[in-house]
Amino acid sequence: MFSRFFKREKSEKEKYNDLPIPEDADFSFLGADMHSHFVPGIDDGAKTIEDSLVLLRAMEQMGYKTVITTPHIMIDFYPNTREKITNGLEILRTAAKENDIKLTINAAAEYYIDEYFAELVNKEPLLTVHKNEVLVEFSMMYEPPMLNSVLFNMQTSGYRPILAHPERYTSLHNNFDKFMELKDRGCLLQLNLLSLTGYYGGNVMNTANKLLEKGMYDYCGTDMHHEKHAEAVKNILQTRLYTLLVNYPFLNSKLCL
Ligand SMILES: [Fe+2]
């Protein structure tokens, strides 16, 4: 008779283990991926057009309909420009067509927040993922001193920042309030799918789980660079993690419209 008084809440792990393992799952519920490195030879992603085609085929097989690929613009390592990315997009589209890949392919950029980017915001139109939304990242190790002013400047210039993989910034792991603050400042947050698998380590996985539980993510992305990523993303389709993701209100599908 006392059992109802002593019935304890299930832990997150127990709740997770109760989820069904999916059958015939794919990523068509997302429709679009908005973070990847498919343009060949311009960053640390695909090196050749053959690499790009392998990755694009993998995306198509996993059920994606649209990819918005986002080469790095990081002045010290990948000094890419609008023109370079736009030209790269044409190369990708042509190769995809010749190889019967039916994905809709677009391109934006993953802008690295530093002094160069701070100036670029006012200098030329930025490449957007969707309408006024711009994908940005910063150092994994430390928070750049100009972070808040750059985010503010982006917004006064009419852009909405999407912060790439917030769970990967070591400097934020013990400062959960900072994620709240970023949301309050109008940033959208993008989960890297592989963060939830432990691919980038335990701290990243725990932070990603916490952000997901609290419903703080807006988008999810593959951040795919190479075949190893493609395999690891594909493996998610056979795990309970998929069931968790399919029920989360990501905004990705609006990118297919
Ligand atoms: Fe990336």
Residues whose N, C-alpha, C, O or C-beta is under 5 A from the ligand:
A	BS01	LIG	E110 D223
